[in-house]
Amino acid sequence: MASNDDQAARVVAALERDDVVIIPTDTVYGLAANPKSPVAMARLFELKRRPEGVPVAVLAASIEQASGLVRSSDFFDELANRHWPGALTIVAASARNLGFHLGDTANAEGVATIGVRVPDFPLLQECARMFGPVAATSANIHGSPTITDPTSLVSAFGNVVELIVDGGELEGLASTVVDVSGGHLDVLRQGVVQVD
């Protein structure tokens, strides 16, 4: 099996070519792409069959990198420090001028938001450290069950993605998603992490 450094280099090279790749995470397999590339992100949405109104989150290398993507807030800082790295995606007001193509990210008040997570997974942390934040969503068709094994991934996406990193069978437990963009805590999806 290739080392994390070798695998990260392969993933980063693919992202730099605007390819969509499948990578294992600490939760589920993810379809990943360069969030700054309209071509790559359009391809990711197409492969996922995901409506533009359902935005894609990004994976960051560290709390410091993630914090640069959002407007500072006590809610964000407290949750990030308590649960990262880990299976918590935090939706927060987006920093200005990121140039990301993540879908329709406006909240009910019209504020641009971004969902961000620092995964507890060294390969992904290394990819995001080398490349920058990586757009990622679960590797399945929108609304379909999560795919947890590499064989099924190859059957579903093997002919349409440029790289699948085999991480073995994953548990398939999704991250918890919370929204703090409106100045209060909203649990959008209950997953692995319990947030109180």
URSULFEN-V163603 format. One record per residue. NEAR is the number of other ideal C-beta (glycine too) atoms within 10 Angstrom. Layout:
BEGIN
near=NEAR
near=NEAR
END
This chain:
BEGIN
near=8
near=11
near=9
near=15
near=12
near=10
near=20
near=23
near=15
near=15
near=25
near=20
near=15
near=22
near=27
near=13
near=13
near=17
near=18
near=27
near=27
near=26
near=27
near=24
near=22
near=22
near=25
near=22
near=27
near=24
near=24
near=32
near=28
near=25
near=26
near=16
near=21
near=13
near=11
near=23
near=22
near=15
near=19
near=26
near=23
near=11
near=20
near=21
near=11
near=19
near=12
near=13
near=9
near=13
near=23
near=25
near=23
near=24
near=27
near=26
near=21
near=15
near=16
near=10
near=18
near=24
near=18
near=13
near=19
near=23
near=16
near=10
near=15
near=9
near=17
near=22
near=14
near=12
near=20
near=24
near=9
near=11
near=22
near=20
near=20
near=18
near=22
near=22
near=25
near=29
near=23
near=27
near=21
near=22
near=15
near=7
near=6
near=18
near=8
near=23
near=22
near=22
near=17
near=11
near=21
near=13
near=16
near=8
near=10
near=6
near=15
near=18
near=23
near=25
near=27
near=26
near=28
near=26
near=27
near=15
near=20
near=13
near=20
near=28
near=20
near=18
near=29
near=25
near=14
near=17
near=18
near=17
near=24
near=25
near=27
near=29
near=23
near=21
near=28
near=22
near=14
near=13
near=10
near=11
near=10
near=15
near=22
near=19
near=15
near=19
near=11
near=15
near=22
near=15
near=11
near=17
near=21
near=13
near=7
near=10
near=22
near=14
near=17
near=17
near=22
near=16
near=20
near=9
near=10
near=18
near=11
near=15
near=15
near=16
near=24
near=23
near=21
near=25
near=20
near=21
near=27
near=16
near=11
near=8
near=14
near=12
near=13
near=12
near=11
near=12
near=19
near=15
near=19
near=10
near=15
near=4
END
